[in-house]
Amino acid sequence: MSGPGYHGRTHLPGGTDPIDFTSGLPVGVAGLNGTSQATPGTSNTLTLAFIDAYWNDDTVFGYAEVSGTTTKRAKYLTVKQSGVYQVHSMVAWGGSVIDPTTDEPFIETVVWFPSGSTEDTLINTFGNGAGSWMQEDVNPITTTQRNTDEGDYQALFSVNTVNLDLTEQGETEFGFGVAIGTANVVTRFFDPYLTVIRLGDLMVEQTIA
């Protein structure tokens, strides 16, 4: 009677013939601005900058648009590979509540094109063509506070899935950021948080027969 097969176990960590492999998905995190800023009002947006950035894969992530002297800040967490990304955006703020009965605060996930140093708003996220998921004449994806109870929490969240083809965008890397907007000029300590996860390779559109 033959014994159990041990060959596969020799390739595990701690085995006699381990095989290196990547554990988990590539993840990048950026956050915490920590300075008082004023929104532009009239429902325009302010793209917030980050002090801290972390990631587990240098081949995927970076940062861009650095400013500041003693404390460096970056506006965008960048990605260097095409693929499917999930982008989690959040903005929290300190101080008094922005009353949503008189001024509905909202956030937008924004994208950055390094070739022209231009920013746009992320809208429809499933198509990978330049005109299919970023159009200036279409309302952006936003998260908005619309009543007093929601205003008590002083934070907004947004989650988007992006099928990003860098070749179609004409870029070798691509940036993600987060912006906050208000109808009136509002000054607060705004704290942005951004998590970008590469879920896998590009999706292919299917025909429903």
C-alpha positions as a Markdown table, in Angstrom:
| # | Residue | x | y | z |
|---|---|---|---|---|
| 1 | Met | 0.0 | 0.0 | 0.0 |
| 2 | Ser | 1.5 | 3.3 | -1.1 |
| 3 | Gly | 1.9 | 6.2 | 1.3 |
| 4 | Pro | 0.6 | 9.8 | 0.7 |
| 5 | Gly | 2.2 | 11.9 | -1.9 |
| 6 | Tyr | 4.5 | 14.5 | -0.5 |
| 7 | His | 5.9 | 16.0 | -3.7 |
| 8 | Gly | 3.6 | 19.0 | -3.6 |
| 9 | Arg | 4.4 | 19.8 | 0.0 |
| 10 | Thr | 8.1 | 20.1 | -0.8 |
| 11 | His | 7.3 | 23.3 | -2.8 |
| 12 | Leu | 5.6 | 25.0 | 0.0 |
| 13 | Pro | 7.4 | 27.6 | 2.3 |
| 14 | Gly | 9.5 | 25.6 | 4.7 |
| 15 | Gly | 9.7 | 22.7 | 2.3 |
| 16 | Thr | 12.9 | 21.3 | 0.8 |
| 17 | Asp | 12.2 | 22.9 | -2.6 |
| 18 | Pro | 10.0 | 26.0 | -2.1 |
| 19 | Ile | 8.6 | 28.0 | -5.0 |
| 20 | Asp | 8.5 | 31.7 | -4.6 |
| 21 | Phe | 5.1 | 33.3 | -5.4 |
| 22 | Thr | 3.4 | 36.6 | -4.8 |
| 23 | Ser | 1.0 | 36.5 | -1.9 |
| 24 | Gly | -2.2 | 38.5 | -2.3 |
| 25 | Leu | -3.1 | 41.3 | -4.7 |
| 26 | Pro | -1.1 | 44.5 | -5.4 |
| 27 | Val | -2.5 | 47.2 | -3.1 |
| 28 | Gly | -1.6 | 50.9 | -2.8 |
| 29 | Val | -2.9 | 53.2 | 0.0 |
| 30 | Ala | -2.5 | 56.9 | 0.5 |
| 31 | Gly | -4.0 | 59.3 | 3.0 |
| 32 | Leu | -4.0 | 62.1 | 5.5 |
| 33 | Asn | -3.7 | 65.7 | 4.4 |
| 34 | Gly | -4.0 | 67.3 | 7.9 |
| 35 | Thr | -4.2 | 71.0 | 6.8 |
| 36 | Ser | -7.0 | 73.5 | 6.8 |
| 37 | Gln | -8.2 | 74.2 | 3.2 |
| 38 | Ala | -11.1 | 76.0 | 1.6 |
| 39 | Thr | -13.3 | 74.5 | -1.1 |
| 40 | Pro | -13.8 | 76.7 | -4.1 |
| 41 | Gly | -17.6 | 76.7 | -3.8 |
| 42 | Thr | -20.1 | 77.0 | -6.6 |
| 43 | Ser | -20.1 | 73.2 | -6.8 |
| 44 | Asn | -16.5 | 73.1 | -8.0 |
| 45 | Thr | -14.1 | 70.6 | -6.4 |
| 46 | Leu | -10.8 | 70.7 | -4.6 |
| 47 | Thr | -8.4 | 67.8 | -5.2 |
| 48 | Leu | -6.8 | 66.9 | -1.9 |
| 49 | Ala | -3.1 | 65.9 | -1.4 |
| 50 | Phe | -1.6 | 63.0 | 0.6 |
| 51 | Ile | 1.2 | 62.9 | 3.1 |
| 52 | Asp | 1.5 | 59.1 | 3.5 |
| 53 | Ala | 1.7 | 56.5 | 0.7 |
| 54 | Tyr | 2.2 | 52.7 | 1.1 |
| 55 | Trp | 2.1 | 49.8 | -1.3 |
| 56 | Asn | 3.3 | 46.2 | -1.7 |
| 57 | Asp | 4.4 | 46.2 | -5.3 |
| 58 | Asp | 6.8 | 48.7 | -6.8 |
| 59 | Thr | 6.1 | 47.5 | -10.3 |
| 60 | Val | 2.5 | 48.7 | -10.1 |
| 61 | Phe | 2.4 | 51.8 | -7.9 |
| 62 | Gly | 3.9 | 55.2 | -7.6 |
| 63 | Tyr | 2.8 | 58.8 | -6.8 |
| 64 | Ala | 2.8 | 62.1 | -8.7 |
| 65 | Glu | 2.3 | 65.9 | -8.5 |
| 66 | Val | 4.5 | 66.5 | -5.4 |
| 67 | Ser | 4.3 | 69.8 | -3.6 |
| 68 | Gly | 5.5 | 71.3 | -0.3 |
| 69 | Thr | 8.9 | 71.9 | 1.2 |
| 70 | Thr | 9.3 | 70.6 | 4.8 |
| 71 | Thr | 6.3 | 68.3 | 4.4 |
| 72 | Lys | 5.9 | 66.7 | 1.0 |
| 73 | Arg | 2.5 | 66.0 | -0.4 |
| 74 | Ala | 1.3 | 64.1 | -3.6 |
| 75 | Lys | -2.0 | 64.5 | -5.3 |
| 76 | Tyr | -2.2 | 61.2 | -7.1 |
| 77 | Leu | -1.5 | 57.5 | -6.4 |
| 78 | Thr | -0.3 | 56.2 | -9.8 |
| 79 | Val | -0.5 | 52.8 | -11.4 |
| 80 | Lys | 1.9 | 51.5 | -14.1 |
| 81 | Gln | 0.1 | 48.4 | -15.4 |
| 82 | Ser | -3.1 | 48.0 | -17.4 |
| 83 | Gly | -5.8 | 45.9 | -15.6 |
| 84 | Val | -8.9 | 45.9 | -13.5 |
| 85 | Tyr | -8.6 | 48.2 | -10.5 |
| 86 | Gln | -10.9 | 48.9 | -7.5 |
| 87 | Val | -10.6 | 52.4 | -6.1 |
| 88 | His | -11.9 | 53.2 | -2.6 |
| 89 | Ser | -12.1 | 56.9 | -1.9 |
| 90 | Met | -12.9 | 58.7 | 1.4 |
| 91 | Val | -12.8 | 62.2 | 2.7 |
| 92 | Ala | -13.4 | 63.0 | 6.3 |
| 93 | Trp | -13.2 | 66.5 | 7.9 |
| 94 | Gly | -12.9 | 68.0 | 11.3 |
| 95 | Gly | -14.5 | 71.0 | 12.9 |
| 96 | Ser | -18.2 | 71.8 | 12.6 |
| 97 | Val | -20.5 | 69.8 | 10.4 |
| 98 | Ile | -21.1 | 71.0 | 6.9 |
| 99 | Asp | -24.9 | 71.3 | 7.0 |
| 100 | Pro | -26.3 | 69.3 | 4.0 |
| 101 | Thr | -29.6 | 71.1 | 4.3 |
| 102 | Thr | -27.9 | 74.3 | 3.0 |
| 103 | Asp | -24.8 | 72.9 | 1.3 |
| 104 | Glu | -24.6 | 69.3 | 0.1 |
| 105 | Pro | -20.9 | 68.3 | 0.2 |
| 106 | Phe | -19.8 | 65.6 | -2.3 |
| 107 | Ile | -16.7 | 63.8 | -3.3 |
| 108 | Glu | -15.4 | 62.6 | -6.7 |
| 109 | Thr | -12.8 | 60.1 | -7.7 |
| 110 | Val | -10.5 | 61.9 | -10.2 |
| 111 | Val | -8.0 | 60.6 | -12.7 |
| 112 | Trp | -4.7 | 62.2 | -13.8 |
| 113 | Phe | -3.0 | 62.0 | -17.2 |
| 114 | Pro | 0.8 | 62.5 | -16.8 |
| 115 | Ser | 1.5 | 63.3 | -20.4 |
| 116 | Gly | -0.4 | 66.5 | -20.3 |
| 117 | Ser | -0.5 | 67.0 | -16.5 |
| 118 | Thr | -4.3 | 67.1 | -16.8 |
| 119 | Glu | -7.1 | 65.9 | -14.5 |
| 120 | Asp | -10.5 | 64.5 | -15.3 |
| 121 | Thr | -13.4 | 63.0 | -13.4 |
| 122 | Leu | -14.1 | 59.3 | -13.2 |
| 123 | Ile | -17.6 | 58.5 | -14.5 |
| 124 | Asn | -18.6 | 55.3 | -16.2 |
| 125 | Thr | -15.9 | 52.8 | -15.3 |
| 126 | Phe | -16.5 | 49.6 | -17.3 |
| 127 | Gly | -15.4 | 50.6 | -20.8 |
| 128 | Asn | -11.7 | 51.0 | -21.4 |
| 129 | Gly | -11.8 | 53.5 | -24.3 |
| 130 | Ala | -10.8 | 57.1 | -23.7 |
| 131 | Gly | -14.3 | 58.3 | -24.6 |
| 132 | Ser | -16.3 | 55.5 | -22.8 |
| 133 | Trp | -15.6 | 56.2 | -19.2 |
| 134 | Met | -14.2 | 59.8 | -19.0 |
| 135 | Gln | -16.4 | 62.4 | -20.6 |
| 136 | Glu | -16.5 | 66.0 | -19.5 |
| 137 | Asp | -20.1 | 66.5 | -20.7 |
| 138 | Val | -21.4 | 63.7 | -18.5 |
| 139 | Asn | -22.1 | 64.1 | -14.8 |
| 140 | Pro | -19.4 | 62.5 | -12.6 |
| 141 | Ile | -19.7 | 59.7 | -10.1 |
| 142 | Thr | -20.2 | 61.4 | -6.8 |
| 143 | Thr | -21.2 | 60.5 | -3.2 |
| 144 | Thr | -23.3 | 63.2 | -1.6 |
| 145 | Gln | -24.7 | 64.0 | 1.8 |
| 146 | Arg | -28.4 | 64.9 | 1.5 |
| 147 | Asn | -29.8 | 65.2 | 5.0 |
| 148 | Thr | -28.9 | 66.4 | 8.5 |
| 149 | Asp | -28.5 | 62.8 | 9.9 |
| 150 | Glu | -25.9 | 62.0 | 7.3 |
| 151 | Gly | -24.1 | 65.3 | 8.0 |
| 152 | Asp | -23.4 | 64.2 | 11.6 |
| 153 | Tyr | -20.8 | 61.7 | 10.4 |
| 154 | Gln | -18.6 | 64.2 | 8.5 |
| 155 | Ala | -17.2 | 61.7 | 6.0 |
| 156 | Leu | -18.0 | 60.5 | 2.5 |
| 157 | Phe | -17.1 | 57.3 | 0.7 |
| 158 | Ser | -17.0 | 56.1 | -2.9 |
| 159 | Val | -16.0 | 52.7 | -4.5 |
| 160 | Asn | -15.4 | 52.4 | -8.2 |
| 161 | Thr | -14.2 | 49.5 | -10.5 |
| 162 | Val | -12.0 | 50.6 | -13.4 |
| 163 | Asn | -11.0 | 48.6 | -16.5 |
| 164 | Leu | -7.9 | 50.5 | -17.4 |
| 165 | Asp | -6.1 | 50.1 | -20.7 |
| 166 | Leu | -3.0 | 52.3 | -20.5 |
| 167 | Thr | -2.3 | 51.8 | -24.3 |
| 168 | Glu | -5.8 | 53.2 | -25.2 |
| 169 | Gln | -5.2 | 56.1 | -22.9 |
| 170 | Gly | -1.8 | 56.8 | -24.5 |
| 171 | Glu | -0.1 | 56.7 | -21.1 |
| 172 | Thr | 2.6 | 54.6 | -19.4 |
| 173 | Glu | 1.1 | 55.3 | -16.0 |
| 174 | Phe | -2.1 | 56.7 | -14.7 |
| 175 | Gly | -3.1 | 58.6 | -11.5 |
| 176 | Phe | -6.0 | 58.3 | -9.1 |
| 177 | Gly | -7.0 | 61.0 | -6.6 |
| 178 | Val | -10.0 | 62.2 | -4.6 |
| 179 | Ala | -11.7 | 65.7 | -4.7 |
| 180 | Ile | -14.3 | 67.3 | -2.4 |
| 181 | Gly | -16.9 | 69.8 | -3.6 |
| 182 | Thr | -19.4 | 72.1 | -1.9 |
| 183 | Ala | -21.9 | 74.7 | -3.1 |
| 184 | Asn | -20.4 | 77.4 | -0.9 |
| 185 | Val | -16.9 | 78.1 | 0.2 |
| 186 | Val | -16.2 | 75.9 | 3.2 |
| 187 | Thr | -12.9 | 75.8 | 5.2 |
| 188 | Arg | -12.2 | 72.6 | 7.1 |
| 189 | Phe | -9.3 | 70.2 | 8.0 |
| 190 | Phe | -10.0 | 67.8 | 5.1 |
| 191 | Asp | -8.5 | 64.3 | 5.4 |
| 192 | Pro | -8.5 | 62.2 | 2.2 |
| 193 | Tyr | -7.9 | 58.4 | 2.1 |
| 194 | Leu | -7.4 | 56.4 | -1.1 |
| 195 | Thr | -7.0 | 52.6 | -1.6 |
| 196 | Val | -6.3 | 51.2 | -5.0 |
| 197 | Ile | -6.3 | 47.4 | -5.6 |
| 198 | Arg | -5.3 | 45.7 | -8.8 |
| 199 | Leu | -7.8 | 42.9 | -9.1 |
| 200 | Gly | -6.4 | 41.3 | -12.3 |
| 201 | Asp | -5.9 | 41.6 | -16.1 |
| 202 | Leu | -8.1 | 43.7 | -18.4 |
| 203 | Met | -11.7 | 42.6 | -18.8 |
| 204 | Val | -13.0 | 41.7 | -22.2 |
| 205 | Glu | -16.5 | 42.9 | -23.1 |
| 206 | Gln | -18.9 | 40.0 | -23.7 |
| 207 | Thr | -21.8 | 39.9 | -26.2 |
| 208 | Ile | -25.1 | 38.8 | -24.6 |
| 209 | Ala | -26.6 | 36.5 | -27.1 |
